[in-house]
């Protein structure tokens, strides 16, 4: 089943409806700076490091690549045990020691990712679709009762509003597909740690694992359902329109992220100024 919206398009739509429309209809117009690409790479490296703490995780992206509309059905197969290898179903729970507790992890707002109650069904980039929205969750751990512990991994050192909005959308979609036990954001710790926060590369080309906070936002995200549904309805109307919105440029082009379509929109403004 094809989808209309994704996590990235939803966040884009919250920033600017014109950027959302361009993301769907004219993505070739996007221009990313070298620094933006480096930031994407750092984010992927941090995510890979966290996923490495789940040695039995099944990576759907390795199997399905860019065929993202196939992810939800494959995810359902794996969660329902229809094609999960017996060795994975019977594997030992992931312990807190395996997940790697760091002396620089925060206290109070930290959840221990213990893995207690898991039956070895751990998925990376698990796909879920509801209301024409497709989300791919970074790490999904299925508990013995079938409920899910979900970890959204972010390399930033602060729990930003954008991270919360991203997670809220995922919670909304996934909760309409499966029962959620917990939903947490994993984000980097800002202070340097001599043991594990060194960003030097190892033999694989990726950095040494950094310490992190795990923040359980389950209750907060569950309360956002009505707002998310209204936003989705509005964005689907924008996406289905045949004409590009005429949203003017402004401060929103830079916040929370620099828009990759600025040159396109500003070009239109310069052309009008010539007449």
N, C-alpha and C positions, 0 to 999 in steps of 0.2 A: 504494500500500500504506500503510495507516494505521500509526501508531507508538504505543508506550506511553510511552516516555521521550524526553526531550530533554536538552540540556546543562543548562539551568536546573533542570529537574526532578531530574536526577541530583545536582547540587550541593545542591539543597534536601533531597533524601533523605539525603545524607551528614550534614546538619545535624540533621534530625528526620524520622522516618518519618510522624508525624502531619501535618506540614507538606506532605510529599510527597503524601499521600493527599488532603489538602484542595486542593492545587494541581491535581490531576486531576479530582476530583469536585465541589469547591465553590470554584472560583477567584473567584467573585463576592464571597467573604468577605474577600478580601485588601484590606488598607488600606496605602497607601504614603504616607509623609510628603512634604512639599514638598522637604525636603533630599534625600531619596532620589530624587525625580524630577529634581532638578537634577543629581545625580550621574549618573543615566542619560543626561541630555542632554550632560554633559561627556564621558562615555565615547563617545557617538555622534560628537561633534565631532572627538575625537582620532582615532577610527577613519576618519572621512571624510577627514581630512587625510592619513592614511597611504595610503588607497586612491587619492587624487588623484595619487600618484606613479606610478601604473600607468594611463596615459592610455587604453590600449586595453582595459581591463578590462570584462568583461560582467557587469552587475549582475542576478542572477537575481531579486532582490526587486523590481526595477523592472518586470520582466516578469510575475512570478507573484504578487506581493503576499503575502497571507496564506495562500495555498494551499500550505502547506509540504509536504504529502505529495506534491506534484508535483515538488518540487525534485530528488530523486535521479534520476528518469528524464531530466529536462531536462539535469542536470549530465552524465549519461552521454552524451547526444547530443552535447553540446558538446566533451567531452573526446575522444570518438571521432571528432570531425571530421565528424559527420553533418549538422550545420546551422550550422557556423561560417563566417561570411563569409570569402571568399578573402583579402580585404584584411587580416583579422586573422591568418589562418594565415601570411601572408607578411610580417607586420610585423617591424620591426627589434627585436632584443632590448632590453629596458629596461636602461639603463646605470646604474652606481652614481651618476653625476652627476645623471641624471634622478631617481633615488630621493632624492637630497638628503642628502649627508653633512653632519652638523653638527659644529662644533668642540666642542660639548658632549657628543657621543656618547661613551660609555664605551669604553675600550680593554680588550682581554683577553676580556671576555665578549660582545663584539659580533661578529655575523656581518654581512658586507657583503651586502646584498640586491642582488646584481649583475644577476641576470637572464640571465647567460650560459647559453646552451643553450636558452632559451625560444624557442618559435615563435609567440609572440603570443597563445597561449591562456591568458588570465588571467581567472579568475572570482572574483566577489564573492558571498558567501553561497552557495557551492556546497553542494549537499545530498548526504549519504551516509547510508545506512541499513543497519544490521546488527543482528541479535538484538533486534529491536523497538525499537531506539534510533535516533533521527534526530538528526544533527548538521548544522549549517550553519557552514561554515568561512569566516572573514572574507575571507582572500585565498588563492587557490589558483593557483599558477603551474605549468603543465605544461611539462616539459622536452622536449627533442627525442626522448629515448628513451621518452617516455610517463610517466616517473615524476613525482612531484609535490613541489614545495616549498610548504609551508603556513605561513602567518603568522597567528597568533592575536593580535589587537590589544587591548591593555589600557591604560587611561588611568592606572592607578595607578603610583606611582613605585618600587614594590618588587615583586620577583618572589615573590609570596605562595604559600603552600601551596595555597590555593584556586585560584589561576591554574594551578598545576601539575596539580591534580586535574581541572580543566576540560580542559586540554590532553591529559591522559592518556586521558580518555574519547574525545576526538576522534581521537587517534592510534589507539586500539583499533578504533573503528568504521571509520575510513577505510582502515586497513591491511588490513581484510578485504574492501575493495572495490577498492582500487588500490594500486600500489606507491608507497611514500613514499620520496623521496630525502632530504628534511629536514623537520623540524617545529620552528618557532621561535616564541617569544613576543616580541612587540614591546611594550615598555612605556615610559612616559614617564620622562624624566630628572628627578631631584628638584631639582637646582640650577637657578637661573634663568640664562638666557642672553640677553644683550642683543640678539643677532642674531635668535633664532627662538623663544624661550620666552615671549614676551609673550602674555598671554591676551586682549588686546583684540580686539574683533570687527572683521571686515572687512565689505565691502559685502554679503556673502552672509549675514551674521549669525553666522558661525562664527569661531572664534578663529584667530589666526595660528598656523601649524604649530609644534609644540613639538619639541625634540630628543628622541631616543629611543634605547633600547638594543634590539638584536636578539639574543636569546639562543637558541642552538641547543640544544634539549633532546631531540633525536632518540633517542639511546641510552637516556637516562633513561626516557623515556616508553615505549619498546618493552619495557622490563623490567617494566612494570606490568600486563601483559596478564591474568595469572591473577587478580590482585586486582580488576581492573575487571570481569572476567566474573563473579566471585562477588558483587560488589556489585550488578550488574545483575540477577542471578537473584533476590537478596533483594528488591530494589526492585520487580520485576515481581510478586512474591507480594503485596507491600503494596498495589500499585496495583489488583490484581485482587480484593482483598477488598471485600466489600459493606459492612462496618461500619468506621466511623472508629476508628483506633487511639486508645487512652486514654493516650497518652504524657503524663506530667505536665509542667507548665511548669518552667523552670529556667534555668541560665546559658546553656544551648545555644540559648535563644530569642534571644540577642543576639550569638552568635558562630558563624561569622565575620561574619554580617550580622544586622541586626535583622529578625526574622521578621514578615511582614505579617499573620500570623494570630494574633498575640499576644492581641489583644482578644477574639477568638473563644474561645480556650482559657482565658483568664483569666476571661471571663464565666461559663464553666462552673464554675470554681473558686468564684467568688463566689456562684453560685446554691446550690452544695452547702453553703457556709458558713452559709447562712441557716437551714438545717434542723438 
